[in-house]
């Protein structure tokens, strides 16, 4: 009788043991000793640092106590009157500078090109028998007052009409005119006039 045996069946194959329980216990004990040794080494290394930290904390407490003591001993500082006055002065100057800057940026001054054109106009326009004795330009060139003398009252409107032809005075309208006979005996034949835009 023949019996056939299949050697490929799992029960006939040699089983490999990877780790036995004893081997696993030995490995665990090895790692426990290694980690315990590392922990002990780190504790040994940190001991001087921990001592320094403790010393520094003590010094910090001492310094804080000294600082609090000095703060209590120091008298309260009085406000400096000079410093307050200087701050007020500088604040006023700053406010004035801002105000001037605002005026200049807003062109609130009126005529920013100057008044030489007005003076040239007064010099160019002459009427025989009438002359200026005084003039005033205010409001940035928006308000004019002309005063003078004339030999005849009808010459004043002629003079004003000639001034209106000047570029510097174009658009200027005179709203007030006053004529007075001079009380002076030497100037009896003269009439004083005042013309203004207001």
LINLIN-V941164 format. One record per backbone hydrogen bond with DSSP energy under -0.5 kcal/mol. NH is the residue of the N-H (numbers start at 1). CO is the residue of the C=O. Records with the same first field share a line. If there is no record, write none. Layout:
NH = CO, CO
//
This chain:
6 = 4
7 = 5
9 = 6
12 = 9
13 = 9, 10
18 = 16
24 = 20
25 = 21
26 = 22
27 = 23
28 = 24
29 = 25
30 = 26
31 = 27
32 = 28
33 = 29
34 = 30
35 = 31
36 = 32
37 = 33
38 = 34
39 = 35
40 = 36
41 = 37
42 = 38
43 = 39
44 = 40
45 = 41
46 = 42
47 = 43
50 = 46
51 = 47
52 = 48
53 = 49
54 = 50
55 = 51
56 = 52
57 = 53
58 = 54
59 = 55
60 = 56
61 = 57
62 = 58
63 = 59
64 = 60
65 = 61
66 = 62
67 = 63
68 = 64
69 = 65
70 = 66
71 = 67
72 = 68
73 = 69
74 = 70
81 = 79
84 = 80
85 = 81
86 = 82
87 = 83
88 = 84
89 = 85
90 = 86
91 = 87
92 = 88
93 = 89
94 = 90
95 = 91
96 = 92
97 = 93
98 = 94
99 = 95
100 = 96
101 = 97
102 = 98
103 = 99
104 = 100
105 = 101
106 = 102
107 = 103, 104
108 = 103
110 = 107
111 = 109, 140
112 = 110
119 = 115
120 = 116
121 = 117
122 = 118
123 = 119
124 = 120
125 = 121
126 = 124
127 = 130
130 = 127
131 = 149
133 = 147
134 = 147
136 = 145
138 = 136, 143
141 = 138
142 = 138, 139
143 = 138
145 = 136
146 = 195
147 = 134
148 = 193
149 = 131
150 = 191
151 = 129
155 = 152
156 = 153
157 = 153
158 = 154
159 = 155
160 = 156
161 = 157
162 = 158
163 = 159
164 = 160
165 = 161, 162
166 = 163
169 = 166
170 = 167
172 = 169
173 = 171
175 = 173, 196
176 = 196
178 = 194
180 = 192
182 = 190
188 = 185
190 = 187
191 = 150
192 = 180
193 = 148
194 = 178
195 = 146
196 = 176
197 = 144
//
